[in-house]
Amino acid sequence: MQMMTPQTDKEMADYFNAQDNSAVSEMEMLGTVVAEVLQMGRPVTNKAIIARLLQRLERESDVVMLDIYRHVLELVVHKTEDDILS
């Protein structure tokens, strides 16, 4: 897959706006997952968020949503304090 480099000002603005929209979608999804965990009466922990995201990944068929779930999962996993041992 070849990626095209933006050439005009409009193309550059569109490129960066698309990046911003992706981050917003990921943060919105994280907020939705946290709300779901709270609605289930469970404490909001990384483990609970990860479990909920994995459930969503298993049930989803939309490629775009799968990508969002994976990115949110990556954010949560990389922020897990248990991994920091140094």
N, C-alpha and C positions, 0 to 999 in steps of 0.2 A: 504494500500500500504506500503510495507516494503522497506526501503532504505538501500542499502548495503554500508558498510564502505569500502573505498579504502584500500587495503592491501599492494600492491607493490608500488615501487617508480613510475612506469609508470602509474598505476591506479591513484595515487595521483596527478601526473602531469596532466593527462587527466581530472580529476575532476576540478582542479583549472583553467585549460585552458577553459573548458566549461563555467565556471562562468565568465571569462573574456570576452568570445565571446558574452555572453548574454548581458553584460553591453555595449559592443560596438554596438550591434544591437539596443539596446534601445536608445543610444545616436545618432546613425545614423537615427533612426526613428524620433526622436525629431527634428533633423536637417531638415529632409524631410518635416515634418509638418510645421516647421517655414518657410521654403522656399515656401510651398504652400500658407501659409497665406500672405506672401509678394507678391507672384504672383497674388493673388486676389486683391491686392491693399489695404489691411487692415493693420492697425498697429498691430505689434506683441505684444499681451498681453496674460496673462494667460487665460483670458476668450476666446480669439480667438483660442488659442492652444487647450484648453479643448473642445471647440465646434468642432474643426476639428477632434480631436481624437474620440469624440463620434460618429461623422459621419462615420468614418472608422470602429469603432466597430459595428455599425449597419449593415454595408454592408459586413463585412468579414465573411467567413465561415471556413477558415483555423485556426485550434486550436492553432498552434504555433504563428501565427500572432496576434490572439486575446490575447494571453498571453503577447506578447510584447506590444501591445496597452494598455493593463491594467496596466502593470508596468510603462510605460511612463506616463500614466494618473495619476497614484499614485504619481510619482515623482513631476509632475507639481502641483497637488492638495496640496501635503505636503509642497511645496515651496511658496504657495500663502500667501502673506503678510497680507491679510485681516483676516486670521484666528488667527494671533498673536495679542491678545488684552491685554496681561499682561505687 
